[in-house]
């Protein structure tokens, strides 16, 4: 018998959730190894589609779990047991990722269905346990349970079909989950605990970067390649700093939002980082043609910069992206595309240009951030918001702007006296 009680959300991210996210370290490493099957000078489209499908499926499980924990996580015994069960099942799901889909689709899809059913059970337990749910909560829970069970049935159907129909049915199951959850109006009726969402997303992003750190170990083969190794490491660090600096200094961790769009953008960013890891691993492989892997790396870098830029819509109001920020990020993306095509004759020059572009983007945006911090500080002393100061033409970008701020500060100080 389920003991009734009032719902009180747990504060912050629990250690159980952090432990649960560690299983995705293994999942991402298995997915990356899938792309090591190279034939004909580059990764074939069929293998990449299996890689993409498997990556999105594992991310979708994380997405659904994070939604549940964010809205109704209470760190109860039943919640911990269900998380551990899904963690165990994810081993089998990851081990079902193979290039020969017809041999592993049964295990993969049945395990996937089992994870979805387990998530639905968690929702049912919470719906029957809590006594202080309103109509919006009940609607959210009923809709979530229905979506999970329908997707689980589609996964079971995919498991029972032969090779090609199984692949099609699996994609249908995945896209069903994306479309239904992505358009879930019931989640928008109540704001999420955004600080929890931001922390979970940052943790998984760091896990994805961790796999990249492991991937670049192939460069560290001796002192003869020290400069190339340093370049790859600098590229990885620069990409990480672009993300984490914004997360730590500009993101509004207490934004009033449902969190769905932020999680969707973060999930796509993790997919891009996964592909970026593969692209970096390809660079020292002689059996892979240089031009396609150079284009692949450039495309991944551009997608990373554009996707991480989208996260800026959740920045604090005083740190929302300006036109200067957008122009700078776009200019770096254009430079990377040109470099990817123009330096196909020399990988070392191409790598040096990519590193310079990433670090230039970080340095430029850091300067813009520092100027905005000073502007906010000055505005606070003048009793003006950052927007009011900008509307009045005050800026730190020019000497005249700085003199105007000092004159205004002196005028207001004299007026107060």
Buried (B, 14 or more C-beta within 10 A) or exposed (E): EEEEEEBEEBEEBBEBBEEBBEBBBEBBBBBBEBBEEBEEEBBEEEBBEBBBBBBBBBBBBBBBBBBBBBBBBBBBEBBBBBBEBBBEBBBBBBBBBBBEBEEBBBBBBBBBBBBBBBBBBBBBBBBEBBEEBEEEBEBBBEBBBEBBBBBBBBBBBBBEBEEEEBBEBBBBBBEBBBEBBEEBEBBBBEEBBBBBBBBBBBBBBBBBBBBBEBBBEBBEEEEEBEEBBBBBBBBBBBBBBBBBBBBEEBBBBEBEBBBBBBBBBBBBBBBBBBBBBBBBBBBBEEEBBBBBBBBBBBBBBBBBBBBBBBBBBBBBEBBBBBEBBEEBBBBBBEBBBEBBEEBBEEBEEBBBBBBBBBBBBBEBBBEBBEBBBEBBEBBEEBEBBBEEBBEBEBBBEEEEBBEBBEEBEEEBEEEEE
